[in-house]
């Protein structure tokens, strides 16, 4: 389905948003005052919740050759989605976590800058169709940086899938690389 006014189509599988809404734990004023943190660990700890989320996100990547999970909760989701799709998974890491050589992408955060990396050896990305997976879409900087990094390495980004979208932060407007699947919008 498409969300009115959105720049990318949104899809979701039945039940995905229900289980996320039911199991997400909310923490007000964390990590800083004024921020409401969506803790998805109860979703991941529940067998039905995890299976429903993984299956729902996997629907977005039926044409993917490989799944890219973004550090760190995206690793959990990406691995599950890759297993559901019978593909491999790529860990898109925060800077400094991989031995060189690496491919690196800088991006802006609401409070500074950050970098993402993937290994420059041992992973052939040229022409591979990649689904990018993460837990939360906020401002969209991390998701877009991961997609840019993968594209520069020769991959074809076929879409992205996230559990929650924080609509007020406008991250969807930054995403211009195909379908964007979200299971819940807050």
N, C-alpha and C positions, 0 to 999 in steps of 0.2 A: 504494500500500500504506500501511498505517497502522502507526506505531511504537507498541508497547505503552507506555501511560502518557503518550503525547504529547498535547498540547492541540490540535494541528492535524494534519490528514492530511499524510503525506509521500509524495511520488511521485518517481520517477526514471526516466530512460530507460535502456535497456540500453546498457552500455558507458561511460556517463558516469563512474561511480565508478571503473571500471578505469583509464581514461586519467588521471584526476586522481591516483589512487594511484601510478601509474607515473611520472608526470612532475613531481609536486610536489617542490620542494626544501625541506628542513627546516633551520632555523637555530636552534640552541639558544642560550638566553640573549640573545635579540634581540627587541625593542630594549632590554630590561632583563633583569637576571639573573632566572632562574626562568621566563621566557616562552619558549615554543617557537613560532617564527614559521613560518607556512606561506607559502612564496614560490611563488606561482602563475605567475610570469613564464615559467618553462619550459613550462608548459601552454599559455600564450598564444602563445609563440614557435613552437610545433609546429603545423603546418597541420592534421594529423589531430586533435590535442588540442583546438585552438581550435574546429574545426568540430564535434567531438563535444560539447564543453561548450555551445556556443551552441545546437546542435540540441536537446540535453537540457533546457536551461533554457527554450527556446522552447515545449516541450511544455506547460509550466505556464501559458502565456499565450495559448492559442488563442482565447479570448474577449476579449482585451485590444484596446482602441483605440489605446493608446499604452504605451510602456515607460518607466519612470523608473529611470535608472541613478544610483547613489549614488557621490559623489566618493570616490576617483578611479578605482579599478579597476572599479567598477560602470559607469563610462562606457564602458570597452572592451566589457564584456559586454553592457550595455544597448544599445549601438549594433548589435552583432551580432545580438542577439535581435530588435531592432526590424526589421532587414533581413530576418531569417528569417520574421517575422510580417507583413511588409509594412505596418508601422506607423511612426509617428514615435517619437522618443526625447526625453525631458526630462532635463536635467542637474540633479540635486539636488546643489547645491554647498555646500561649507563656507562659513561666514560670511565676508563681505568680498570675495568673488570676483566678484560680480555688481554692475552699476550699479543704483542705486535707480530706481524703487521695487521692493521685493522682499517676498515673504511669508517669514516666518521662524518657525522652531520650535526652541526650546531643549530640551535633554535632558541627562540625567545620564550621565556616564562613570564607570568604576571609579576614575578619578583626577581627577575634576572635572566641569565642564560644557562643553558645546559647542552650536553652533547650525548648523542647515541652512537653506538658502534656495533659493527658486525665483523666477524673474522674475514680477513682478506685472503685467506688460504683455506683450501679444503672444502669450500662450498661453492659450487657452480650455480650462479643465478641467471646467467644470460638466457633470456627467452622463457624463463620459468614463470608460471602464473602463481602469484602470491596473494593470499588473504591475510590482511593485517588484523590482529586480535589484541584487544586490551580490555581492561575492566571498566573504566569510566572515561567518557568524553566530556571534558570541561571546556577549556579554551580552544582545543584542537591542535595546539602546537606540537605535542608529542606525537600524535597520530600522523600529522602531516610530515613531521621530520622523519619518522620511520619510513613512510611511503617514499619520500624524496631520496633517502639513503638507499633503499632497495632499488628504486628506479635508476639511480646513478650507477648501480652495480649490474644493470642489465635486466633486472626483473620486470615483469609486467604486473602491476598491482591491479587485481581484479575487484577489489572492494575492501571494506573494513567491517568488523563486527565488534560491538562493545555491549557490555551488560547494561550500564546506565549512562544516560546522557543528561548533563546538567544544562538544561535548555537556556537559562538566563545568561550563561557565559558565552553563548554564540559559537561554540566550536563547530557546529554543522556548516556554518558559512565558510569556514576555511577549507573544508573537505571538497575537493574537485575531482577526485580520482575514481568515480564510479559509485556503485551502490554502497550505502552506509546502513548497516543493520544495527538497531538498538532494541534491547528487550524491555527497557523501561525509560521513562522520561520524568525527571524531577525538576 
